[in-house]
Amino acid sequence: MIGQRKKFRNNFQTHDTKWYLKYVNEPNAFIYLLYWMGLLDDSDTTLERRVTHRIVLAIFLLVSLDVVVITVLRAIYDSNLRELLIFMSTYILGLFIFLEMRRKRKFMSILLRMLQEVRPHAEKKKTCNLLYSICFAHVIPIVLHACSKFRAQTAWFLAYCNPINDPHNQVLLILLKGTANSILYPIFPTLVLFFLCILCQRICYEIRHLTSEISKVSPKEFTVSKQVDILRRKRNVEDILNVLQNLFYSSSFFICMANFCCCCTQIGWVVGICRLENDWTMLTLFFLQLACSAASLLACLWVVGGLPIEMQAFIKEFQLKIEHRLMLRGREDEVNFGRRLDERSVFVLSGYDIIHFKRSSILALAASVLTYTLLLIKY
């Protein structure tokens, strides 16, 4: 009886520690983050994890409520109401991103499992280092806030307009509340965007691998059976892309809107500070936040926009190989799969069918940021 209990306990521990094998070959910080935040379908298997997920949700809700209250209090004493409301919306959008990712955690699990079946993958050490760098980069503005000569005023707002005279308490309050606010935005949306970029790179690699395989095959060897095998594997990639679209259909839009709003407000505040008073800590703070938001938008459009480019290259190489085979054989009795590919549109990831992620949209987005910022400052 004791031996049976020990055997059952060992099997349970093995199953519990090997859950990640459905998603990646080796455990990494990113997959653990998704697991413990409840963003995977099998994250709610124990009471402890369900409680942890409720705590994370409660923290995000409290931070959102805190930001709303502070924004209302600041609006009473500050004339820049539009900038404050737009900046507040970034945190509300951060909450929406978490709720959407939590609601669609089943798609997250399906997507990771499909990718693992198509091409088993183990995250490189470079990926984890980038994850830690993202978190560290967004902690720097909090430290700059604590070092600014406007520290007392910032602490006064964070304490709901209650004066705090002790400098140590001011620094402690700014660090604590600043860290909590940064987790909601920009750390969590940036990590979700980083995860989206990783997934898109894996899919692009698979499409590029198929394109390379076609280019290496001679026209004579590019038989109908070979074409069917290539198209079958391409179909698997398309299934993954459909799940990816369902997963990030709304959250990708919220991420872009949050970063867009942050870019506009940061440019507006930098111009306002330059007019009033030069404070190197505040200028560095705003420029750093502007750089992070702009880099997020650029990375989103560039990496995700690589999907249609790779798919178009695949279609072009497939059709070219069929043409070479046709010229070599001089007959048209084979099924022409190239025409059927030409009839289908190239996949483009979109957010609410409002934002289409293409690299050609980068300049248009930059112009929109500058235009809306000028309108925000002027009116």
C-alpha positions in Angstrom: 0.0 0.0 0.0 2.8 2.4 0.9 4.6 1.4 -2.3 1.5 2.2 -4.4 1.1 5.6 -2.7 4.8 6.4 -3.4 4.4 5.3 -7.0 1.3 7.5 -7.4 3.1 10.5 -5.9 6.1 10.1 -8.2 3.8 9.8 -11.3 1.9 13.0 -10.2 5.2 14.9 -9.7 6.5 13.8 -13.1 3.3 14.9 -14.8 3.3 18.2 -12.9 6.8 19.0 -13.8 6.5 18.0 -17.4 3.4 20.0 -18.3 5.5 22.3 -20.5 6.4 19.5 -22.9 3.1 20.2 -24.7 4.3 23.7 -25.5 8.2 23.8 -25.6 11.0 21.3 -25.3 12.5 23.0 -22.3 11.0 25.2 -19.6 11.7 28.9 -19.8 10.7 32.1 -18.0 8.1 33.1 -20.7 6.1 29.8 -20.6 6.1 29.9 -16.7 4.9 33.5 -16.9 2.0 32.5 -19.1 1.3 29.6 -16.8 1.2 31.4 -13.5 -0.8 34.3 -14.8 -3.5 32.0 -16.0 -3.0 32.6 -19.7 -2.9 28.9 -20.6 -5.9 26.5 -20.7 -4.4 24.1 -18.2 -3.3 26.8 -15.7 -6.4 26.3 -13.5 -5.7 22.7 -12.6 -5.1 23.3 -8.8 -6.7 25.5 -6.2 -3.4 27.3 -5.5 -3.1 28.4 -9.2 -6.7 29.5 -9.3 -6.2 31.7 -6.3 -3.0 33.1 -7.8 -4.8 34.1 -11.0 -7.6 35.8 -9.0 -4.9 37.7 -7.1 -3.3 38.9 -10.3 -6.7 40.0 -11.7 -7.5 41.8 -8.4 -4.1 43.6 -8.6 -4.8 44.7 -12.2 -8.2 46.0 -11.3 -7.0 47.9 -8.2 -4.2 49.5 -10.3 -6.7 50.6 -12.9 -9.0 52.1 -10.3 -6.0 53.8 -8.7 -5.0 55.3 -12.0 -8.5 56.6 -12.6 -8.7 58.2 -9.2 -5.3 59.9 -9.5 -6.2 61.1 -13.0 -9.4 62.7 -11.7 -7.5 64.4 -8.9 -4.8 65.6 -11.2 -7.4 67.0 -13.6 -8.6 69.3 -10.8 -5.2 70.9 -10.4 -3.8 70.5 -13.9 -5.0 72.1 -17.1 -3.7 69.4 -19.4 -6.9 67.4 -19.2 -6.7 65.9 -22.6 -3.2 64.5 -22.1 -4.2 63.1 -18.7 -7.3 61.3 -20.1 -5.3 59.9 -23.0 -2.5 58.7 -20.7 -5.1 57.1 -18.4 -6.6 55.2 -21.4 -3.2 53.4 -21.8 -3.7 51.7 -18.4 -7.4 50.9 -19.2 -6.2 49.3 -22.5 -3.6 47.4 -20.5 -6.4 45.9 -18.4 -8.4 45.0 -21.5 -5.3 43.3 -23.0 -5.0 41.1 -19.9 -8.8 40.3 -19.8 -8.7 39.4 -23.5 -5.7 37.2 -23.2 -7.2 35.5 -20.1 -10.5 35.0 -22.0 -8.8 33.4 -25.0 -6.4 31.2 -23.1 -7.7 28.2 -24.8 -6.5 29.6 -28.2 -3.2 30.2 -26.6 -2.8 26.6 -25.6 -4.0 25.3 -28.9 -1.6 27.6 -30.8 1.4 26.5 -28.7 0.6 22.9 -29.1 0.2 23.2 -32.9 3.5 24.9 -33.2 5.1 22.2 -31.1 3.7 19.6 -33.4 4.8 21.3 -36.5 8.3 22.1 -35.3 9.4 21.3 -31.7 11.1 24.4 -30.3 13.1 25.2 -27.2 13.5 28.9 -26.4 17.0 30.2 -26.7 18.8 31.9 -23.8 18.7 35.2 -25.9 14.9 35.2 -25.6 14.9 35.0 -21.9 17.5 37.8 -21.7 15.3 40.0 -23.9 12.4 39.3 -21.6 14.4 40.4 -18.5 15.7 43.4 -20.4 12.2 44.5 -21.2 11.2 44.4 -17.6 14.4 46.2 -16.5 14.0 48.9 -19.1 10.6 49.8 -17.8 11.8 50.0 -14.2 14.2 52.9 -15.1 11.4 55.5 -15.5 10.2 54.7 -12.0 13.7 55.4 -10.6 13.8 58.6 -12.6 10.5 59.7 -11.1 12.0 59.1 -7.6 15.1 61.2 -8.5 13.2 64.1 -10.1 12.9 67.4 -8.3 9.1 67.0 -8.8 9.2 64.0 -6.5 7.2 65.7 -3.7 4.5 66.7 -6.2 4.4 63.2 -7.7 4.1 61.6 -4.2 1.4 64.1 -3.3 -0.7 63.0 -6.3 0.0 59.3 -5.6 -1.1 59.7 -2.0 -4.5 61.2 -3.3 -3.5 64.8 -2.6 -2.3 64.0 1.0 1.1 65.7 1.8 4.1 63.5 2.5 7.0 65.4 3.9 9.5 62.6 4.5 11.7 62.2 1.4 12.2 58.5 2.2 8.5 57.9 2.3 8.1 59.8 -1.0 10.6 57.6 -2.7 9.1 54.5 -1.3 5.6 55.4 -2.4 6.8 56.3 -5.9 8.7 53.0 -6.2 5.8 50.9 -5.0 3.0 52.5 -6.9 5.2 53.1 -10.0 6.1 49.4 -10.1 2.5 48.3 -9.8 1.4 50.7 -12.5 4.2 49.7 -14.8 3.2 46.0 -14.6 -0.2 46.9 -16.0 1.3 49.3 -18.6 3.8 49.1 -20.3 5.4 45.9 -19.0 2.5 43.4 -19.6 1.4 44.8 -23.0 5.1 44.8 -24.1 5.6 41.2 -23.0 2.4 40.2 -24.9 3.7 42.0 -28.0 7.1 40.3 -27.5 5.4 36.9 -27.4 3.4 37.7 -30.5 6.7 38.6 -32.3 8.2 35.3 -31.2 5.3 33.4 -32.5 5.4 35.2 -35.8 9.1 34.6 -36.2 8.6 30.9 -35.6 5.8 30.8 -38.3 8.0 32.9 -40.7 10.8 30.4 -40.2 8.5 27.5 -41.1 7.3 29.3 -44.2 10.8 30.2 -45.1 11.8 26.6 -44.7 9.1 25.5 -47.1 10.2 28.1 -49.6 13.8 27.0 -49.3 12.8 23.4 -49.8 11.0 24.2 -53.0 13.9 26.2 -54.3 16.3 23.3 -53.7 14.2 20.8 -55.6 14.8 20.4 -59.3 11.8 20.9 -61.6 11.9 17.2 -62.5 11.7 16.2 -58.9 8.9 18.6 -58.2 6.2 16.0 -58.9 2.5 16.2 -58.0 3.1 14.1 -54.9 5.8 16.5 -53.8 3.6 19.5 -54.5 0.8 17.9 -52.4 3.2 17.3 -49.5 4.3 20.9 -49.6 0.8 22.2 -49.7 -0.3 19.9 -46.9 2.4 21.4 -44.7 1.5 24.9 -45.8 -2.1 24.1 -44.8 -0.8 23.3 -41.3 0.9 26.7 -41.2 -2.4 28.3 -42.3 -4.3 26.6 -39.5 -1.7 28.0 -37.1 -2.2 31.5 -38.6 -6.0 31.2 -38.2 -5.6 30.4 -34.5 -3.0 33.2 -34.2 -5.6 35.6 -35.7 -8.3 34.5 -33.3 -6.0 34.9 -30.3 -4.6 38.3 -31.1 -7.6 39.7 -33.0 -8.6 42.2 -30.2 -5.5 42.3 -28.0 -3.2 43.4 -30.9 -5.5 46.3 -31.5 -5.4 47.3 -27.8 -1.6 47.0 -27.8 -1.2 49.3 -30.8 -3.8 51.8 -29.4 -2.0 51.9 -26.0 1.4 52.5 -27.5 -0.1 55.0 -30.0 -1.7 57.0 -27.1 1.5 56.8 -25.1 3.6 58.2 -28.0 1.2 61.1 -28.5 1.2 62.1 -24.8 4.9 61.7 -24.4 5.7 64.0 -27.3 3.1 66.5 -26.0 4.6 66.5 -22.5 8.2 66.7 -23.8 7.2 69.9 -25.7 5.5 71.2 -22.7 8.4 70.6 -20.4 10.8 72.2 -22.8 8.7 75.3 -22.7 8.5 75.5 -19.0 11.7 74.2 -17.4 14.6 71.9 -18.2 14.8 69.0 -15.9 17.1 66.3 -17.2 15.4 63.5 -15.2 11.9 64.3 -16.5 13.2 64.8 -20.0 15.0 61.5 -19.9 11.9 59.9 -18.4 9.6 61.1 -21.2 12.1 60.4 -24.0 12.7 56.9 -22.7 9.0 56.1 -22.5 8.5 57.6 -26.0 11.3 55.4 -27.3 9.9 52.2 -25.7 6.4 52.9 -27.1 7.7 53.8 -30.6 9.9 50.7 -30.6 6.9 48.5 -29.6 4.9 49.9 -32.5 7.8 49.5 -34.9 8.5 45.9 -33.8 4.9 45.0 -34.1 4.5 46.2 -37.7 7.9 45.0 -38.8 7.9 41.5 -37.3 4.2 40.7 -37.8 4.3 42.4 -41.2 6.9 39.8 -42.2 4.2 37.1 -42.4 2.6 38.3 -45.7 6.0 38.9 -47.2 7.1 35.3 -46.4 3.8 33.9 -47.7 4.1 35.9 -50.9 7.7 34.6 -51.4 6.4 31.0 -50.9 3.6 31.5 -53.5 6.0 33.1 -56.0 8.6 30.3 -55.6 6.0 27.6 -55.9 4.5 29.0 -59.1 8.0 29.6 -60.5 8.9 26.0 -59.9 5.7 24.8 -61.6 6.5 27.0 -64.7 10.0 25.5 -64.9 8.5 22.0 -64.7 6.0 22.8 -67.4 8.7 24.2 -69.7 10.8 21.1 -69.1 8.1 18.5 -69.7 6.2 20.5 -72.3 2.8 19.1 -71.1 -0.2 20.4 -69.2 -1.9 17.3 -68.1 -0.8 17.7 -64.4 -2.9 19.5 -61.9 -1.8 23.1 -61.7 -1.7 23.9 -57.9 0.0 27.2 -58.7 -3.2 28.7 -60.0 -5.2 27.7 -56.9 -2.5 29.4 -54.8 -2.8 32.5 -56.9 -6.5 32.7 -56.3 -6.1 32.9 -52.5 -5.2 36.1 -50.7 -2.0 36.3 -48.6 -2.6 36.2 -44.9 -2.3 39.5 -43.1 -2.8 39.7 -39.3 -5.3 42.4 -38.3 -6.6 43.9 -35.1 -10.4 44.3 -35.2 -10.0 44.6 -39.0 -9.0 48.2 -38.3 -5.2 47.8 -38.1 -3.6 45.5 -40.7 0.0 44.7 -39.8 2.1 45.4 -42.8 5.5 46.9 -43.1 4.2 49.4 -45.5 2.1 50.9 -42.7 5.1 52.1 -40.7 5.4 55.5 -42.4 1.7 56.1 -42.2 1.7 55.3 -38.5 4.5 57.7 -37.9 2.7 60.4 -39.7 -0.5 59.7 -37.7 1.5 60.0 -34.4 2.9 63.4 -35.4 -0.4 64.7 -36.7 -2.5 63.8 -33.7 0.2 65.1 -31.4 0.2 68.5 -33.1 -3.6 68.6 -32.9 -3.4 67.6 -29.2 -0.9 70.4 -28.4 -2.6 73.1 -30.6 -6.2 72.5 -29.3 
